[in-house]
Amino acid sequence: MNFQRLWDKGIAPHPAVIEFTTGNEKQTDLQLAGWDIAGSLAHVIMLAKAGLITDSEKKELMNALHSLFEKYLKGGFVIEEGVEDIHSQVEKELSDMIGPSGRKVHTGRSRNDQVLLDIRLFTRAAIDNLAGTTHNLFNRLISLSNQYREILLPGYTHMQPAMVSSFGLWFGGYAEALTDDLLLLSAAGKLNNRNPLGTAAGYGTTLPVDRSMTTALLGFEDMIYNSVYSGINRGKVESAVASALASLGNTLAKFSMDICLFMTTEFRFIEFPDDLITGSSIMPQKKNPDVFELVRAKCNLIQSLPAQVSMIINNLPSGYNRDLQLLKQLIFNGFDEIIPCVEILTFMLGEIKIRRNILDNPQYNSIFSTEEVNRMVRNGIPFRDAYMAVSGILKNGSFLRTMTSDYTHEGSIGNLCNDRIAERESEIMKSFNSIPVKELVERLMKHL
């Protein structure tokens, strides 16, 4: 028997309806193939324990599912023409391989909890993958912060030179920003790491499924207990993930904007080797920061993800609604876009060239005025009096160069606290410990 649609009742739907409702789902669903097979393995193990299939059927199904997984690893798994989605394709292939036993794989579950499970398994791995990639960027930024901690540069407010800063402070600031992004990603991961399998179409099942067993088999921290909430919950996780991606996108876009600004002729604080920048077809002098401009644009678009998710879920009634299908592509695209941005920034920063002696330029003399006020304060002059005195002579005054040793408080030029920032990041990274799909399948096959 050839399966085309799990909901097929013998009435052929109009092709226009199938085309519109399926869209590019088949391409999206291929990203779920390995996870769908892993989830099916856990489900089959549970079905046998519950007495809903025989040990012989369990063995048949598990061996067939493992064959499909091997086919997937080799790149030979496809969703065939006329087959609606990944769930239908897996069940079709099982039925083709082992006959009637293959059609028992759907016992006790719905496409609703099946797709919820697949998305959560995929998202769990994608979050950890992004966290690992971001960890590499964090290490690069902390390393640069330590390397250039003594190299001063002007700090800006309102786009005007304001106070003394340093490359150590600048790089370190973005490193610490990544720790907050990772914390949000970790929180989204924790929200995601709950098992929906067994809630069926959102109202449970009369079959004696063992949800605790599949929760443990699939490495979830816990399950979603209330069956109705498993449906209401859809969109909450996506919203949390979208917010975490947007937060990271904000950090990367802002950093890329700084890079673009600091590379201009007017600033010339940093530069990159010629083979990492682009030029103009008619202007020989041009050195364009195309990589950083594209990162900025891509990450600005990623920051719209929470709004897009909200527009889909904010007025839906409880229970499954087909609108939710569109969430998959949004989140998948978010991961697909942001990971290369993190990777290219890590690569580019490995080749960054820092300009020294920037503050030797007299145009930056005024940014030492706050330090002059503070010097007077340390000599006993009230702050407001010192401020007014320095303001009065600012147009004609010259201020001594500030040493980094003059800054002693935590998080200042002379006390970057990079070790404590690194400790914080290391602690957050402990929360990312999901099981890769291949390892998960290998563990499940031990229950054969």
Helices and strands as residue ranges (DSSP letters): H 15-22, H 25-29, G 30-32, H 33-49, H 55-73, H 86-98, G 99-104, H 111-147, E 152-157, E 160-166, H 167-192, E 194-195, H 211-217, E 222-223, H 227-232, H 236-262, E 270-271, G 274-276, H 290-302, H 305-313, G 322-324, H 325-349, E 353-354, G 358-360, G 362-368, H 369-378, H 383-393, G 404-406, H 418-429, H 437-445
